[in-house]
Amino acid sequence: MKVKFSLRYRICKTIIMMKRMLPYVLITALLIGCSQNPLTGKSQLTLLPESELQTMAVNEYQQFLSKNKVVSNSSNKDAAMVQRVGNRIINAVKTYYAEHNISDKLKGFNWEV
């Protein structure tokens, strides 16, 4: 009986200690994960590195393209409109980055509309 009591006591004590440490661990993780957005200057929580996020996005996009049919703008007026809007967005992004002297961040970016 004494061994079971001792084991239960240690487990309970460990759980209590972990509950006390949890807020400190969370605050530390938040402080480490916070960074400043270079475009807006505001603080943001970064849970994944940008490179990992980009890799995941490319993989998902390739998977989406393999499962869905791509519509050409020559056969569909809605697709032509999407093409025009996409090109306007590309131009707006390039202009914004140029105005803020951060055009180098777009080098190697593969625009696909």
Phi, psi and omega in degrees: 000322184294326180293317179298317180297317181296319179293316178298319180299315180294320179296314179298318180296320178296318179297316178298317180296320179294322178295324179289326183279337185305312179301321180294320179294317180295317179297317178298317179297320179294318180294321179290323183281347181281138176215172181258130178289124183292337181277314185263338183081001181272156177284146178215155178268121182255104180271331179233143175295149182303320181297319179292321178297318179296318179298316179296319180296316179297317180298315180294320179296317178297321178295318178299314181296326180288335182265342185238150180278134177274130181265129179273149183282351178286335184255354187216125182289331176294321178294323178296321178294318178299321178299314180297315180296318178300318178295323177294320178296317179301313180297321180295319179295315179299319179296315180300313180296322179293319180296330182260012177055040179232028181300334180298338179289342181267355181297133180082001180284131183263095178286130180221115180240000000 
